[in-house]
Amino acid sequence: MERSIKDYFVIGLKGLAMGAADVVPGVSGGTIAFISGIYDELIDSINSFSFDKIKLLKNEGIVAVFKAVNGSFLLSLLLGIAVSVLSLARLFKYLIETKPVFIWAFFFGLVLASIVFIAKQIEKWTVASIILLFIGTGLAYYISIIPALGSSNDSPWFLMLAGALAICAMILPGISGAFILLLLGAYKPALDAIHQHDFKKIAFLGIGAVIGLLSFAKVLKWLFSHYRNATLALLTGFVIGSLNKIWPWKKVIKSEMINGKLKILQEKSISPFTVEHNHLIAAIGLAVIGFLVIIILEKIGKKYNG
């Protein structure tokens, strides 16, 4: 498929949105990729990395390999993600710390609209699909209420496992990779490794991420090829279950200081009417804006991918 510079700019914007989502525990970049119409191409591009590319590199050079792995698409997407992580992500983290109700209300509306979008992709509902919907919902909800581990583990094998599971979650709609790291007790070791420039630990995390990404992408591609409706039903359930994690009004049950900052390890959703300053009207308005963002992304996805 021939693309213009404008097309790649739009892909970069989608990467920008993915990056902003991935750094927020509770929101998945995979959800953004799905509703913006690039999920299938992303999975296919990841799957294009294989050992035969080494032979292609040797025989035809790096340009041939770049084309074979859909390099222009991946580069545009990764640049968008990188820009987001270095800029917009910091803004989101600041807002979560200072205006949590407002930012979570926005994400709640965004994810709520994502449920409608993903469910619409299911061509035929069956008993099996409905069962998988409930399984996905229950699993994601259970993950959202599990208390994160206060103690941490920085052994090589654990870091590789954490990297693999986190990256799988990042490309899976409805489940946040950052939240998985927090649950496993790997969030602090990961931050420590980055802040202390511990390249050995970063390498173990990276190796796990690469192994997890390449392996899980193949599983997802196979599932979409053979059981698309059932897979979509399960993913819809994941996104529904994740709503509990991003409900704007929370009560902190357990927290811990991590790298000098208070990190919430467990919390529960509460009614806004039990909170003195619930900012209900503003929260509803931001949720509506989040919902509309998905509608816009869907239209962009149809225009540039349909």
C-alpha positions in Angstrom: 0.0 0.0 0.0 1.4 3.3 -1.1 1.3 6.0 1.5 1.9 9.8 1.4 3.8 11.9 3.9 0.4 13.0 5.2 -0.5 9.3 5.9 2.6 8.7 7.9 2.0 11.9 9.8 -1.4 10.6 10.8 0.2 7.3 11.9 2.6 9.3 14.0 -0.3 11.0 15.7 -1.8 7.6 16.5 1.5 6.6 18.0 1.3 9.8 20.0 -2.0 8.7 21.5 -0.7 5.2 22.1 2.3 6.4 24.0 0.2 8.7 26.2 -2.1 5.8 27.1 0.7 3.3 27.7 2.4 5.2 30.5 -0.9 5.6 32.5 -1.6 2.5 34.7 -5.0 1.4 33.7 -5.1 2.5 30.0 -3.8 0.4 27.2 -2.1 1.6 24.1 -3.4 -1.5 22.4 -6.9 -0.1 22.8 -5.9 3.1 21.0 -4.2 1.1 18.2 -7.4 -0.9 17.8 -9.9 1.9 17.6 -7.7 4.0 15.3 -7.6 1.3 12.7 -4.0 0.2 12.8 -4.1 -2.8 15.2 -4.1 -5.5 12.5 -1.3 -3.8 10.6 0.7 -3.4 13.8 0.4 -7.1 14.7 1.3 -8.1 11.1 4.3 -5.8 11.1 5.6 -7.3 14.4 5.1 -10.8 13.0 7.2 -9.9 9.9 10.3 -10.0 12.1 11.8 -13.5 11.7 15.1 -15.3 11.1 14.7 -15.2 7.3 15.2 -11.4 7.5 18.9 -12.1 8.5 19.3 -13.9 5.2 17.5 -11.1 3.4 19.8 -8.5 5.1 22.9 -10.5 4.0 21.7 -10.9 0.4 19.8 -7.6 -0.4 20.8 -5.2 2.4 19.1 -3.1 5.1 16.7 -1.3 2.7 15.1 -4.6 1.6 14.7 -5.6 5.2 13.2 -2.2 6.1 10.5 -2.6 3.4 9.9 -6.3 4.3 9.1 -5.4 7.9 6.9 -2.4 7.0 9.6 -0.2 8.4 8.0 3.2 7.4 4.8 2.3 9.3 6.7 1.1 12.4 9.1 4.1 12.3 6.3 6.6 12.1 4.4 4.9 14.9 7.4 4.6 17.2 8.4 8.2 16.6 4.9 9.2 17.7 5.1 7.0 20.8 8.6 8.3 21.7 7.5 12.0 21.4 4.5 11.2 23.6 6.5 9.5 26.3 8.9 12.4 26.4 6.3 15.2 26.4 2.5 14.5 26.7 3.1 11.5 29.0 4.6 13.9 31.6 1.6 16.1 31.3 -0.8 13.2 31.9 1.2 12.0 34.9 1.1 15.6 36.4 -2.6 15.8 35.8 -3.2 12.3 37.5 -1.3 13.5 40.5 -3.0 17.0 40.7 -6.4 16.5 39.0 -7.1 12.8 39.2 -10.9 13.0 38.9 -10.6 15.1 35.7 -8.0 13.0 33.9 -9.6 9.7 34.8 -13.0 11.0 33.7 -11.6 11.8 30.3 -10.0 8.3 30.0 -13.2 6.7 31.3 -15.2 8.3 28.4 -12.4 7.3 26.0 -12.5 3.6 27.1 -16.3 3.6 27.2 -16.5 4.6 23.6 -13.8 2.0 22.8 -16.1 -0.8 24.1 -18.8 0.3 21.6 -16.2 0.4 18.8 -14.7 -3.0 19.4 -18.0 -4.7 20.0 -19.2 -3.4 16.6 -16.5 -5.4 14.9 -18.1 -8.6 16.0 -20.0 -9.9 13.0 -22.0 -12.6 14.8 -22.7 -13.1 18.5 -22.9 -16.7 19.6 -23.2 -18.4 23.0 -19.4 -18.9 23.0 -18.8 -15.2 22.2 -21.0 -14.1 25.1 -19.3 -16.5 27.5 -15.9 -15.2 26.4 -17.2 -11.6 26.9 -18.0 -12.4 30.5 -14.7 -14.2 31.0 -12.7 -11.3 29.7 -14.7 -8.8 31.8 -14.2 -10.9 35.0 -10.5 -11.4 34.3 -9.8 -7.7 33.7 -11.9 -6.7 36.7 -10.0 -9.2 38.9 -6.7 -7.8 37.7 -7.8 -4.3 38.4 -8.5 -5.1 42.1 -5.4 -7.2 42.8 -3.2 -5.4 45.3 0.2 -4.6 43.7 3.2 -6.2 45.3 4.9 -3.9 47.8 8.2 -5.8 47.7 10.2 -5.9 44.5 12.4 -8.4 42.8 15.3 -7.5 40.5 16.6 -10.9 39.5 17.4 -11.3 35.8 14.8 -14.0 35.1 12.1 -12.0 37.0 12.9 -8.8 35.0 12.7 -10.8 31.7 9.3 -12.3 32.7 8.1 -8.8 33.8 9.2 -7.3 30.5 7.5 -10.0 28.5 4.2 -9.8 30.4 4.2 -6.0 30.4 4.8 -5.7 26.6 2.1 -8.3 25.9 -0.4 -6.2 28.0 0.6 -3.0 26.2 -0.5 -4.4 22.8 -3.6 -6.1 24.3 -6.7 -3.8 24.3 -8.0 -3.3 27.8 -5.0 -4.2 29.9 -2.2 -1.7 30.8 1.4 -2.7 30.7 2.4 -0.1 33.3 -0.2 -1.6 35.7 1.1 -5.1 35.1 4.6 -4.0 36.1 3.0 -2.4 39.3 1.1 -5.6 40.1 4.3 -7.8 39.7 6.4 -5.5 41.9 8.6 -4.7 38.9 7.6 -1.1 38.6 10.2 0.1 41.1 13.1 -2.1 39.7 12.3 -0.8 36.2 12.3 2.9 37.4 15.5 2.3 39.4 17.2 0.8 36.4 16.3 3.8 34.3 17.2 6.4 36.8 20.5 4.7 37.8 21.4 3.9 34.2 21.7 0.3 35.1 22.0 -1.0 31.5 22.2 -4.6 32.6 18.8 -4.6 34.2 17.4 -2.5 31.3 18.8 -5.1 28.9 17.0 -8.0 30.8 13.7 -6.0 30.7 14.3 -5.3 27.0 15.1 -9.0 26.1 11.9 -10.1 27.9 9.9 -7.4 26.1 11.3 -8.5 22.7 10.6 -12.2 23.3 7.1 -11.4 24.7 6.2 -9.1 21.8 7.3 -11.4 19.0 5.7 -14.5 20.6 2.5 -12.9 21.7 2.0 -11.1 18.3 2.1 -14.5 16.6 -0.6 -15.8 19.0 -2.8 -12.8 18.4 -2.4 -13.1 14.6 -3.4 -16.7 14.8 -6.4 -16.0 17.0 -7.6 -13.2 14.7 -7.1 -15.3 11.6 -9.0 -18.4 13.0 -11.3 -17.1 15.7 -11.8 -13.3 15.0 -15.3 -12.9 16.5 -14.4 -14.9 19.7 -11.2 -13.0 20.1 -13.0 -9.7 19.7 -15.6 -10.7 22.3 -12.8 -11.6 24.8 -11.1 -8.3 24.1 -14.3 -6.4 24.5 -14.6 -8.1 27.9 -11.1 -7.0 28.8 -12.0 -3.4 28.1 -15.2 -3.5 30.0 -13.4 -5.0 33.0 -10.8 -2.3 32.9 -13.3 0.4 33.5 -13.1 -0.3 37.2 -9.4 0.7 37.2 -10.1 4.1 35.6 -13.2 5.0 37.5 -12.6 8.6 38.5 -13.6 8.4 42.2 -11.3 6.2 44.3 -10.4 5.4 47.9 -6.8 4.5 48.5 -6.4 1.3 50.5 -2.7 0.7 50.3 0.2 2.8 49.1 4.0 2.9 49.3 6.9 5.4 48.7 8.7 4.5 45.4 11.7 6.6 44.4 10.5 9.4 46.7 7.0 9.4 45.4 3.8 8.0 46.9 2.7 5.1 44.7 -0.8 3.7 45.1 -0.7 -0.1 45.3 -4.4 -0.8 46.0 -7.6 1.3 45.8 -11.3 0.8 45.3 -14.0 2.6 43.3 -16.5 4.6 45.3 -19.6 6.6 44.5 -19.0 10.3 43.6 -21.8 11.2 45.9 -19.7 10.1 48.9 -17.1 12.6 48.0 -17.5 16.2 49.2 -15.9 17.8 46.1 -16.8 15.3 43.4 -16.5 17.8 40.4 -19.3 15.7 38.9 -20.4 18.1 36.2 -16.8 18.8 35.0 -16.1 15.0 35.1 -19.1 14.2 33.0 -18.1 16.9 30.5 -14.6 15.5 30.2 -15.9 11.9 29.8 -18.1 13.2 26.9 -14.9 14.8 25.4 -13.1 11.5 25.8 -16.0 9.6 24.1 -15.9 12.1 21.2 -12.1 11.6 20.8 -12.7 8.0 20.0 -15.4 8.9 17.5 -12.9 11.2 15.7 -10.1 8.5 15.8 -12.6 6.0 14.4 -13.4 8.3 11.5 -9.7 9.0 10.9 -9.1 5.2 11.0 -11.8 4.6 8.4 -10.4 7.4 6.1 -6.8 6.2 6.1 -7.3 2.5 6.5 -10.6 1.8 4.7 
